[in-house]
Amino acid sequence: MPKHTLRNVMATSFALVGALTLGLTGSTAHASASLDYVALGDSYSAGSGVLPVDPTDLLCLRSTANYPHVIAGRTGARLKDVTCGAAQTKDFTTSQYPGVGPQVNALDAGTDLVTLTIGGNDNGTFINAITACGTAGVLSGGKGSPCKDRHGTSFTDQIDANTYPALKTALRAVRAKAPDARVAVLGYPWITPAEADPSCFVKLPVAAGDVPYLRGIQAHLNAVVERASEETGAVFVDFSRISEGHDACKPGGTRWIEPLLFGSSLVPVHPNALGERRMAEHTMSVLGLS
């Protein structure tokens, strides 16, 4: 075969292989790699307690193995991560700490994708409920529902009165700064099982009757986050089904959330590395990025 003919055949073959490869993978890879991705949110988004810690902003206790980094690593998206532990909805538009600007400042008209968890720190909902119920559980020896008996609907009332309108305000601020972005708001994976697990009391000292009470508070918060997301044009990523059986009472390697005591994370009652990976994977699935 003449050399020029051989070169032509080889060139054609490489072109066909290249075209086939592009047809199979190129469109998805190109779409993902071209994404300008901004991660906002609180400690569940920051991966607080998961090593390694991002040394660029120690105040926020942000992990470089949090779910935004997992998503970016698997899709090739260009990530700007401004998640911050203890963030509230107000910190989207105001400075959380000196030198830590409003989170929406990371957004612009070119932002393609935004992910976030937010709302759990408003009113101190998570920390106050877990502290109150943990203290009551210890004092009651795990009997009854002392936390529910004392606090009743106060936590859910505050979520309705304060968190819900604050969520809508924060999400509208996100939309104003990134009008063309796809905004994904993640719910919070289950912290407690649906019913009390006596073997878990040493790790999560909540009275038997208060375990479903705490779960109800979290379910109410997630429902409010979902409603605010839908009303502001965001995608809600629901973890209520997929995180079932991965709560803080489950053994290591199964649980996504670390318990209050005797866990393996620096920050209790937060997602571990497995939880952050699963949050990333489910989010990518919902958004069609996987």
Disulfide bonds with the S-S distance in Angstrom:
Cys60-Cys84 1.93
Cys133-Cys147 2.15
Cys200-Cys249 2.10
